[in-house]
C-alpha cells in the first residue's frame, strides 16, 4: 500500500525515529499508525538487548529547578558516544525528560511516568532502537530547600543543585556560586556530619599508618590523626572548603557574609 509523506512525518514526530525507519514501520504495519509505533518499540527492545552490556559513559547531564525555586532535579541521559551526546535532537530529548523529572521524587516514579504516549522507560528503549546506541538514565538526583539553585557545567558533563536555608535577595547568585564550587571541587558531603563513619575510620587509619612510617610514637598517633582528619574535612566537605572565588574564606563564611543564610544541601551528578 502507498504510504504518504504526511503519515511518515506524523510517525517521525511521535517517535523521533528516522524517515526511512518510520516508512518501513508503516509499510510493515500496512498503514496502521499504532502498530507502526509498536514495531519501532520492538526494534528498540531488540537493539537494547543486544547492547545491554555496552558502556554508556557519554551523554548529557542537566539540572532544572521549579518555578518557585523550592525543588530541583538532575538527570543524566547517558549514551555510548560523544557524537550522539552532542546531537541537537538528543539534547532536546534530555531537556524534555529533565523538565518532566521535576514532577517526580524517585527514579522509579520518573521511569514509569507518561511521556508522549508511552512511559519514560519505553521511550528510552525506543530511542535505543532509533539511535542504535544504549540509552539510559545514568543519574537522577532531587533536592528541596527554601531556595534551590542550579549549575550546569559547559558541555553538559556535570550538573549540581544547592539548597539555601532562606530566600534572600541575592539567592540566585549565591546558590549558583556554591553550585559551581560543588561542580569543580566534588565534595563528598555537605559537612563533617554528612561523612560516612567508614570513610572517617579509613582516613584515621591512613593517617596513623603514615605517622608510624614517619617514626611518630604510638601514644601520639590519635591526636595527630585527628588533626589530619580536620584537614580532610576542610578539603572534602562543601561548606568547609576554601571558596574558589576567594580562598581566604570558606564556602560557609562566603554564604553567611553575602546573604546571611547557610547551605542546607547539595547534589552533584557527573559523567564518569
C-alpha positions in Angstrom: 0.0 0.0 0.0 1.0 3.6 -0.6 2.4 5.4 2.5 2.1 9.2 2.3 4.8 11.6 3.4 2.4 13.2 6.0 1.9 9.7 7.6 5.7 9.2 7.8 6.2 12.7 9.2 3.5 12.1 11.8 5.2 8.9 13.0 8.6 10.6 13.0 7.2 13.4 15.2 5.7 10.9 17.6 8.7 8.7 17.9 11.8 10.6 16.8 12.8 7.8 14.5 14.4 8.4 11.1 12.3 8.9 8.0 13.3 5.6 6.4 12.7 3.7 9.7 9.2 5.3 10.0 8.3 4.5 6.4 9.4 0.9 6.8 7.5 0.5 10.1 4.3 1.9 8.4 4.7 -0.4 5.4 5.1 -3.4 7.7 2.1 -2.3 9.7 0.1 -1.8 6.5 -0.5 1.8 7.4 -1.7 1.2 11.0 -0.2 4.0 13.0 -0.3 2.3 16.4 1.1 -0.9 15.0 3.9 1.1 13.4 4.7 2.6 16.8 4.8 -0.8 18.3 7.1 -2.1 15.6 9.5 0.7 16.3 9.4 -0.1 20.0 10.1 -3.8 19.3 13.1 -2.8 17.2 14.3 -0.7 20.2 13.9 -3.7 22.6 15.9 -5.9 20.2 18.7 -3.3 20.0 18.6 -2.7 23.7 19.0 -6.4 24.4 22.0 -6.6 22.0 23.7 -3.6 23.6 22.9 -4.3 27.3 26.5 -4.9 28.2 27.8 -1.8 26.4 29.3 1.2 28.4 27.1 4.3 28.3 29.6 6.7 29.7 28.8 9.7 27.4 25.6 11.8 27.4 24.1 15.0 28.8 23.7 15.9 32.4 21.1 18.6 33.0 19.6 20.3 36.1 16.3 22.1 36.4 14.6 24.0 39.2 10.8 24.6 39.6 9.1 28.0 39.2 9.4 29.0 42.9 12.9 27.6 43.4 11.9 25.2 46.1 12.9 22.0 44.4 15.3 20.8 41.7 16.3 17.7 39.8 19.4 16.5 38.0 19.1 13.9 35.2 21.9 12.3 33.3 20.7 10.9 30.0 23.5 8.5 29.0 24.6 7.1 25.7 27.7 5.4 24.2 29.4 8.1 22.2 30.1 11.8 22.4 28.8 12.2 18.8 25.3 11.2 19.9 25.6 13.3 23.1 26.1 16.5 21.2 23.3 15.9 18.7 20.6 18.6 18.9 17.7 16.1 18.9 19.3 14.1 21.7 19.9 17.2 23.8 16.2 18.3 23.2 15.1 14.9 24.5 17.3 15.3 27.6 15.7 18.8 28.1 12.2 17.4 27.9 12.9 14.5 30.2 14.6 16.7 32.8 11.6 19.0 32.8 9.3 16.1 33.3 11.5 14.8 36.1 10.8 17.9 38.2 7.4 16.3 38.9 9.0 13.1 40.4 10.9 12.4 43.6 12.2 8.9 42.7 13.8 7.4 39.6 11.2 4.6 39.7 8.4 7.1 39.5 10.1 9.0 36.7 10.7 5.9 34.6 7.1 5.0 34.9 5.8 8.4 34.0 3.8 9.1 30.8 5.8 10.7 28.0 4.3 11.2 24.6 2.1 8.2 24.7 4.5 5.8 26.4 6.4 5.6 29.7 9.8 7.2 30.0 11.4 3.7 30.2 9.7 2.7 27.0 10.9 6.0 25.4 14.5 5.1 26.3 14.1 1.7 24.8 12.6 3.2 21.6 15.4 5.7 21.3 18.0 2.9 21.7 16.5 1.4 18.6 16.3 4.8 16.8 19.8 5.8 17.6 21.5 2.4 17.7 23.2 3.1 21.0 22.4 2.1 24.6 20.4 5.0 26.0 19.6 5.0 29.8 19.3 7.3 32.8 22.7 7.3 34.4 21.9 9.6 37.3 18.8 11.0 39.0 19.0 13.4 42.0 16.5 15.7 43.6 16.8 18.4 46.2 14.3 20.5 48.2 15.1 23.7 50.2 13.8 27.1 51.0 15.7 28.2 47.9 17.3 25.8 45.3 19.8 27.0 42.7 21.5 25.0 39.9 24.5 25.0 37.7 25.3 23.0 34.5 29.0 22.9 33.5 29.9 23.7 29.9 29.4 20.7 27.7 26.7 19.2 29.9 29.1 16.8 31.7 28.4 17.9 35.3 25.3 19.4 36.9 24.8 20.5 40.5 22.0 21.7 42.8 22.5 23.7 46.0 19.9 24.5 48.7 19.8 27.6 50.9 18.1 27.8 54.3 16.4 31.1 53.4 15.1 33.1 50.4 17.3 36.1 50.2 17.7 38.9 47.7 20.8 37.5 46.1 19.9 33.8 46.5 20.3 33.2 42.7 23.9 34.5 42.6 25.0 32.9 45.9 23.5 29.5 45.2 25.0 29.5 41.7 28.4 30.3 43.0 28.2 27.5 45.5 26.8 25.1 42.9 29.8 26.0 40.7 32.1 25.2 43.7 30.4 21.8 44.1 30.9 21.1 40.4 34.5 22.0 40.4 35.6 20.6 43.8 33.5 17.4 44.0 32.9 17.4 47.8 32.0 14.1 49.4 29.5 15.6 51.8 27.9 18.9 52.9 29.8 19.0 56.3 31.5 16.7 58.8 28.2 15.2 59.9 27.5 14.0 56.4 30.7 12.0 56.0 30.1 8.3 56.4 31.7 6.7 59.5 33.5 4.1 57.4 35.2 6.9 55.5 36.3 8.6 58.7 37.7 5.4 60.1 39.6 4.7 56.9 41.1 8.2 56.9 42.2 7.9 60.5 43.9 4.6 59.8 45.7 6.0 56.7 46.9 8.9 58.8 48.1 6.6 61.6 50.0 4.4 59.1 51.7 7.5 57.6 52.7 8.7 61.1 54.1 5.3 62.0 56.2 5.3 58.9 57.5 8.7 59.9 58.5 7.2 63.3 56.0 9.0 65.5 55.4 7.5 68.9 52.2 5.3 69.1 50.9 7.4 72.0 50.8 10.5 69.8 49.1 8.9 66.8 45.4 9.5 67.9 45.8 13.3 68.5 47.9 13.9 65.3 45.5 11.8 63.2 42.5 13.9 64.5 44.4 16.9 63.3 44.8 15.4 59.8 41.1 14.5 59.9 40.2 18.1 60.3 42.2 18.9 57.2 40.4 16.1 55.4 37.0 17.7 56.3 38.3 21.1 55.1 39.3 19.7 51.7 36.4 17.4 51.1 33.2 18.9 52.7 31.4 21.6 50.8 30.9 24.2 53.5 34.4 23.9 54.9 36.2 24.1 51.5 38.1 27.3 50.6 35.7 29.3 48.3 37.2 29.0 44.8 36.5 32.7 44.0 38.2 33.9 47.3 40.3 31.3 49.0 40.7 33.5 52.1 37.2 32.4 53.2 35.4 29.1 53.5 32.2 28.4 51.5 30.1 28.7 54.7 31.7 32.1 55.5 31.1 33.3 52.0 27.4 32.4 52.1 27.0 33.9 55.5 28.7 37.2 54.7 26.9 37.6 51.3 23.4 36.5 52.3 23.1 35.9 56.0 21.9 32.4 55.4 23.5 28.9 55.1 23.8 25.9 52.7 21.4 23.1 53.6 22.3 20.6 51.0 23.7 19.8 47.6 23.5 17.2 44.8 26.1 16.6 42.1 25.9 14.3 39.0 28.8 13.9 36.6 29.6 11.6 33.6 32.2 9.2 34.7 
